[in-house]
Amino acid sequence: MAENVRAEMVAKVLDVVVHPGDVVKEGDTLVLLESMKMEIPVLSEFNGTVDVVNVTKDDVIQQGDLIAVIS
């Protein structure tokens, strides 16, 4: 079953740590965001394989935007 990882706030993407095909464990950093001059890691809540990464460095994302899909 695929799990969607969505943005919890408006933010700028500082770094994309994972790529499609990468195996991740719960707690691994997927992307690093910046909001209100704070760096915020987006962590995987699941063990699995990254199917899709929907953001790139310097993107500005909105609350609810799809960041990644993990299966």
Residue pairs with C-beta under 8 A, 6 or more apart in sequence:
1 71
2 51
2 69
2 70
2 71
3 45
3 46
3 48
3 69
3 70
3 71
4 66
4 68
4 69
5 30
5 42
5 44
5 45
5 66
5 67
5 68
5 69
5 70
6 64
6 65
6 66
6 67
7 33
7 42
7 61
7 62
7 63
7 64
7 65
7 66
7 67
8 63
9 33
9 35
9 40
9 63
10 35
10 60
10 61
10 62
10 63
11 33
11 34
11 35
11 40
11 60
11 61
12 33
12 34
12 35
12 58
12 59
12 60
12 61
13 31
13 32
13 33
13 55
13 56
13 57
13 58
13 59
13 60
13 61
14 31
14 32
14 33
14 34
14 39
14 57
15 31
15 32
15 57
16 30
16 31
16 53
16 55
16 56
16 57
17 28
17 29
17 30
17 31
17 32
18 24
18 28
18 29
18 30
18 31
18 50
18 53
18 68
19 50
19 53
20 50
20 51
20 52
20 53
21 49
21 50
22 49
22 50
23 48
23 49
23 50
24 30
24 44
24 46
24 47
24 48
24 49
24 50
24 70
25 44
25 47
26 43
26 44
26 45
26 46
26 47
27 43
27 44
28 43
28 44
29 41
29 42
29 43
29 44
30 41
30 42
30 43
30 44
30 50
30 53
30 67
30 68
31 41
31 42
31 53
31 55
31 67
31 68
32 39
32 40
32 41
32 42
33 39
33 40
33 41
33 42
33 61
34 40
42 67
44 70
46 70
48 70
48 71
49 70
49 71
50 68
50 69
50 70
51 68
51 69
51 70
51 71
52 66
52 68
52 69
53 67
53 68
54 65
54 66
54 67
54 68
54 69
55 61
55 65
55 67
55 68
61 67
